[in-house]
Amino acid sequence: MRIAIVTDAWSPQVNGVVRTLQAVRSELEAMGHVVRVIAPDAFHSLPCPTYPEIRLALASSGAIGRRLAAFAPDAIHLATEGPLCIAARRWCLAQGLPFTTAYHTHFPDYVGARTGIDPRWVWRYIRWFHAPAQAILASTPSLRAQLAANGLTQVRAWGRGVDLSLFSPAGTVDAALAALPRPIQLYVGRIAVEKNLEAFLAAPTGGSKVVIGAGPAQAGLAARFPDVHFAGPRHGEALAAAYRAADVFVFPSRTDTFGLVMIEALACGVPVAAFPVAGPCDVLTPASGAMDDRLANAIAAALRLSSADCTAHAATFGWRDSAEQFLAALSPLPARRLAA
């Protein structure tokens, strides 16, 4: 099958959307499918206001259509709600072609956190964007229920996975982090306002707090919390080694829909502490994570959990299963030549 994926999120961005698409593409190609990703790197772009690491591509529906027609896909998936996928959506509708979409993040809440705009207004846009899709892929039951409550009922399950060959308790441990006073409490992810990182850094706990990642809020938080160790971005084995050095992984976000970093930490045998909100409630079990409205209580409870139970739970998340769900949700295009 020839599958076209249009996305406004792609490398060099580092986030859950990009990692999910990259992992699923690899699985699809291993299954024998041909995947073409149309991303911002193929077009002129501008930095996103308040989020300059994200580039907003400047592409017309005709430019996207010519690339899609040249590839001649059997199915088209629009992965994000940004300008590139808006252009692809417009072209698909003009051609009378079916497509699928995905809802990866609590976009209305993110926009509200960054701009002060009422999320209810953003939901109007979300409904407009996704309404024509043959299927909307979403990762968790809570997310699918939220979409349905907003009138988007054509929702399909699309789970997430973890690379168990990389993220496991076996392997090197980051010696510098492991030498810090314990318990070592670790956060991995973007350092941005919507991640609610301040709730973790301000929590009254002993030991050491470590932040891995980068983002626009780093300078302000580093100035306010000088005892926190900001270790910068890590990838691959260096990231896995950092997870293994930790005693607990702290996930303070109240808006993330899934949180791939949670299952990466679990796969390395590290329990998770979080707020009792949709993402963690959908991902964690009582044996692998602790949730409490007071994050310090969740951290204390998570420290008592079994590492073996954490790795066992992480093993239930597979990228092959995720790719098969993605494939099953696609809507095949009519057997006719595409027009640019």
Secondary structure, 3 states (H helix, E strand, C coil): CEEEEECCCCCCCCCHHHHHHHHHHHHHHHCCCEEEEECHHHCCEEEECCEEEEEEECCCHHHHHHHHHHHCCCEEEECCCCHHHHHHHHHHHHHCCCCEEECCCCHHHHHHHHHCCCHHHHHHHHHHHHCCCCEEEECCHHHHHHHHHCCCCCEEECCCCCCCCCCCCCCCCCHHHHCCCCCEEEEECCCCHHHCHHHHHCCCCCCEEEEECCCCCHHHHHHHCCCCEEEECCCHHHHHHHHHHCCEEEECCCCCCCCHHHHHHHHCCCCEEECCCHHHHHHCCCCCEEECCCHHHHHHHHCCCCHHHHHHHHCCCCHHHHHHHHHHHCCCCCCCCCCC
